[in-house]
Amino acid sequence: MDLQKRIRFVVCATCLVFALAVMPATWALSPSSGAGQAASMSATRSHADKLDINTATEDQLKVLPGVGDVFAKRIIAGRPYRAKNQLVNKGILPQGVYEKIKDQIIAHRVKK
C-alpha cells in the first residue's frame, strides 16, 4: 500500500471511530432508523405514561412539542374533554400541533 492510500485509510478509520463514539448507543447497535425507533417507542407507551389533558398543569402541557403558553392556557380553558381529538374539533389546537402530541396525551373522563 502506498503512502497516499495509507493516509486515506487512517483518515477513514478515524472518522468511523469518531462517528461511532458520538452516536447514541441505540443508533450504533440498531439497524433501524431513529425515526422508526421513536415511532415504535411511542406506539408501546401505556395509558399511564400519557399526559391527561383534563388534569395536567400548564407547565406539564408546555413540555409537549408545539405547545407553549397560549396553547396550554387554551387547553386548560376548554376543559373537560371527553376525547383527546376534541382539541382539534373545538379549535383549541391546529391539526399539525395535535399530530405531534396525540400519542403523548389522553383524556380521562372527569368523574362527578
C-alpha positions in Angstrom: 0.0 0.0 0.0 1.5 3.3 -1.0 1.6 6.3 1.4 -1.4 8.1 -0.1 -3.7 5.0 0.3 -2.4 4.5 3.9 -3.3 8.1 4.8 -6.8 7.8 3.3 -7.3 4.5 5.2 -6.2 6.1 8.5 -8.4 9.2 7.9 -11.4 7.0 7.1 -10.9 4.7 10.1 -10.5 7.7 12.4 -13.8 9.2 11.1 -15.6 5.9 11.6 -14.3 5.6 15.1 -15.3 9.2 15.9 -18.8 8.7 14.4 -19.4 5.6 16.4 -18.2 7.3 19.6 -20.5 10.2 19.3 -23.6 8.4 18.1 -26.0 7.2 20.8 -25.6 3.5 21.6 -29.2 2.8 20.3 -28.3 4.1 16.9 -25.0 2.3 16.7 -26.5 -1.1 17.7 -29.8 -1.0 16.0 -30.2 -1.4 12.2 -33.4 0.6 12.2 -33.5 4.4 11.8 -34.0 6.8 14.7 -37.4 7.8 13.4 -38.6 4.2 13.3 -37.4 3.7 16.9 -39.3 6.8 18.0 -42.5 5.6 16.4 -42.2 2.2 17.9 -41.5 3.6 21.3 -44.5 5.9 21.2 -46.7 3.1 20.0 -45.8 1.0 23.0 -46.4 3.7 25.6 -49.1 2.7 28.1 -52.0 4.9 29.1 -50.2 5.5 32.4 -47.3 7.2 30.6 -49.6 9.6 28.7 -50.4 13.1 29.9 -54.1 13.6 30.9 -55.2 16.8 29.2 -58.1 17.1 31.8 -55.8 17.3 34.8 -52.3 18.4 33.5 -50.9 21.6 34.8 -49.9 24.5 32.5 -46.2 23.6 32.9 -46.8 19.9 32.1 -48.7 20.9 28.9 -45.9 23.2 27.8 -43.5 20.3 27.7 -45.4 18.8 24.8 -43.9 19.7 21.3 -45.6 22.7 19.8 -47.5 23.6 23.0 -46.5 26.9 24.5 -48.1 29.4 26.9 -51.0 30.2 24.6 -52.0 26.7 23.7 -51.5 25.4 27.3 -53.9 28.1 28.5 -56.4 27.3 25.8 -56.3 23.6 26.6 -57.0 24.4 30.3 -59.8 26.8 29.5 -61.5 24.3 27.2 -61.8 21.5 29.9 -63.2 19.0 30.3 -62.6 16.9 27.2 -64.4 13.6 26.5 -61.7 12.6 23.9 -58.3 14.0 23.0 -59.4 14.8 19.4 -61.7 17.5 20.8 -58.6 19.7 21.0 -58.9 20.0 17.2 -62.7 19.7 17.0 -63.2 22.6 19.4 -60.5 24.7 17.7 -58.1 24.6 20.7 -55.2 23.3 18.7 -54.4 23.3 15.0 -54.2 19.8 13.4 -50.4 20.0 12.9 -49.8 20.5 16.7 -52.3 17.8 17.5 -50.5 15.3 15.2 -47.2 16.0 17.1 -48.7 15.3 20.5 -51.6 12.8 20.0 -49.5 9.8 21.0 -48.4 11.5 24.2 -51.8 12.6 25.6 -55.0 11.1 26.8 -58.4 12.5 28.0 -59.6 10.6 31.0 -63.3 11.1 31.7 -63.9 13.5 34.5 -65.7 11.8 37.5 -68.6 13.7 39.0 
